[in-house]
Amino acid sequence: MTGKHGFLDTLKSVAFEDEPPKPDKHTPAPAAPGISAHEVLSTPVEGEPSQASYALPIDAGVVPDNDAVYQTLLSKTDFESTPAAATIHKFLDPLKAIPDTVMPSNVKFKTAVIQATAQAGLTADGILGTFDTLKTKLQQEHDAFGQKAQQFSAREVAGRQDQIQKITEQISELQQELARLSNELVDAQGKATHAQSQFEAAVQRRASELEQQKVLYTSLLKG
């Protein structure tokens, strides 16, 4: 990913520094400090436009689990997709055929920018300002996502929280009703058992009295 994000640091540290003296014919010129010359201009893939690949490291920060989100943001804030980058490549890409020993990569870049300034009106402020525009675009994406996240939370999270709260209250009311009915059931069962025992006792008492009266009347009838 460094190839798509290296313009800013490169511009600040390389593009507008004083041009180094021309190298001796028999001594290869060293690459600019902090830049790997053979990585500044990468070999293009067949059938694809060539792009500059800068070796200056970029702090990747926190890497998300789903790279698709990052790729979406990258596509919307990619410097390589801007007119400024296209203008730079218009003048930089033809210079890749020149060996780095003849023209160091930082000189190629500065030469391309000078040509772009002279022929296309591209300025350093215009290049760096493009990054400010991309940062603004990134902030807009962040704000838009924040609004969507709030809407999702209100619809999917808060709504369910309200439903859970209502159900919890209903469960509490049902539990109280269940406890009341359970107490009433125990009371009713006690009353039923007591009534049944009282009735059985009364039946037995009356049966005993009838049996005694029968015996009495039997004796009287035989008298």
N, C-alpha and C positions, 0 to 999 in steps of 0.2 A: 504493500500500500504506500510505501514511501515515494514511489514515482508520481503519485497523484497529490502529494501534499508538500513537496519539497520546495516549491517556488518561493514561498514567503521567506524562509530562513536563508535560502540561497541568494535572493535579491538583497536581503539585508547585509549579508556577509561577503558576497562575491560580486554581484552584478555591477556595482558602481565604485569598486575600489580602484586604485591606480593600476593601470595596466603594467604587468611585470615586464622586465626587459626581455627581448627576443632571445630564445635559447641559442646556445652555440650549436653549430652545424653538427658537431660530433658528440654533443652531450644532450641526452634526452631531458626535456624540461620537466621538472617535478610538478605534480598536480597541486592545486590550491589546497592550503591546510584544511583538514577536516572533510575533504571531498575525495572520493575515489574516482579518478579520471575515467576508468573503464566502465564505471556505472553511470556516469552523468548522461551519456547518450547510449541508450540500450539498443540492441539489435532488434529491428522491428520484426514482428511475426508476419509471415507471408500472407498477403491479402489484407493486412490491417495497416492503418496509418501509423507511422513511427511517432513515439512520444519520448520526451526527456524523462530519464529515470534518475532522480537525485538521491544520493546516499546519505544525506543528513538525516539522523534518526528523528522520529516523531514519537512522542510519548503516547502510547495507545490508551492510557488511562484504564478505566474499568472495562473489561471485555464482556459484552452481554452474552447470555446463553444462546439467544437467537440472533444470529448474525444477519438475518434478513432485515431486521429493523435498522441496523447500522447501514446496510447496503442501500436501503431506501433513502436514509438521510444523506448518504454519500452521493447518491445520484442527483439529489436536489441541491447539493452544495459543493459540487465537484468543480474545482478551478479549471480542470482540463476541458470542461464543457462550456467555458465562458469565451466571449469574443477576445478577451485579452490573451488567454492561453493560445487560442487559434492564431492570433496575430504573431505571437512569439514563435510558435512552431513553424509558421510560414517562412520565417527567416532563419530559424535555428536548425530545422531538419536538413536543409541542403548542406550545412556545414559538417554533418556527421561523417561525410566521406573524407574529410581532412584528418589525418592521423593526429593523435593527441601530442605526439612528439613534435609536430610542426606547429599546431595551434592548440594549446591547452584548453581543456573543456571550459574553464571559467572565462577564457578569452572568447571562445565561441559564443558562450551565452551573452557576454557583454556586447559582442559585435552584433549579435542578432537583435538585442534590445536597441542598440544605437540605430540599426537599420530600420527597425520597427518605428522608432521615434521619428526618424527623418522621413520615411516613406508612408507611414500609416498614422502618424500623430500619436502613437502610444507613448505614454510617459510613465516614469516610476510611480508617481502619485496615482496614476490611473490603474497601474498593476496592483499596487498595495490597496488602493481603494476598492478593488474588486473583492478582496478578502473581507473588507468591512461589510460589503454588500452581502457576501455569503454568510457572514456571521449574523447579520440581521435576518437573513432568510432562515438560518438555523434557529434563531430565537423565535421567529414566527411559527416555525414548525413545533417548537417546544410549547409555546403558548396555546396553539391549536390543539395539541395533544392534551394539554392540561384541561382545556374546556371539555374535550370529549371524555376524559377520565372522570371529570366531575359529573357529567351527564350520565355516564355509565354507572358511577357510584350511586347517584340518586335513583336511577332506574332499577339497577340490579342488586345493589347492596342495601341501601337504605330501605327500599321497598320490602325486601325480605326480612330485614331487621324489624320493621313494623309488623309484618305478618307473624314473625316469631314471637314478638311481644304480645300480640293479641292472642295467639294460641296459648302462650304461657299463662296469660290471665285466665283464659277459658279453662285450661287444665287446673289452675288453682281453684277456680269456682267449682269445677266438677269434683275435685278432690274433697272440697268442703261438703258438697252435696252428697258425695259417696260416704263420707264419715257420718253425716246426719242420718242417712238412710240405714247405715250399718247399725247405728245406735238404736234406731227405731225398730229395726229387724230383731235385734237382741231382746228389746223390750216386748215386742209382739210375740216372739217365740216363748218368752218367759210366761206371758199372760196365757198363751194357748196351752202350755204344759200345765200350768196351775189349774186352769179351767178343766182340762181333761182329767187331772188327778182328782179334783173335787167332784166331778160328775161320776167318775168310777167309784169313788168312796160312797157317794149318795146312792148309786145303784146297788152296791153291795149291802148297804145299810137297809135299804128298802126291801131287797130280796130276803134278807135275814128276817125282817119284821113279817113279811108275807108268809115265810115258812113257819114262823112261830104261830101266827094266827091260824094257819091251816091245821097245825098240830092241835091247837086249842079247839077249833071247831070240830075237828075229827073226834076228839075226846068227848065233846058235848053231844055230838050226834049219836055216839055209841051209848051215852049215859043211860 
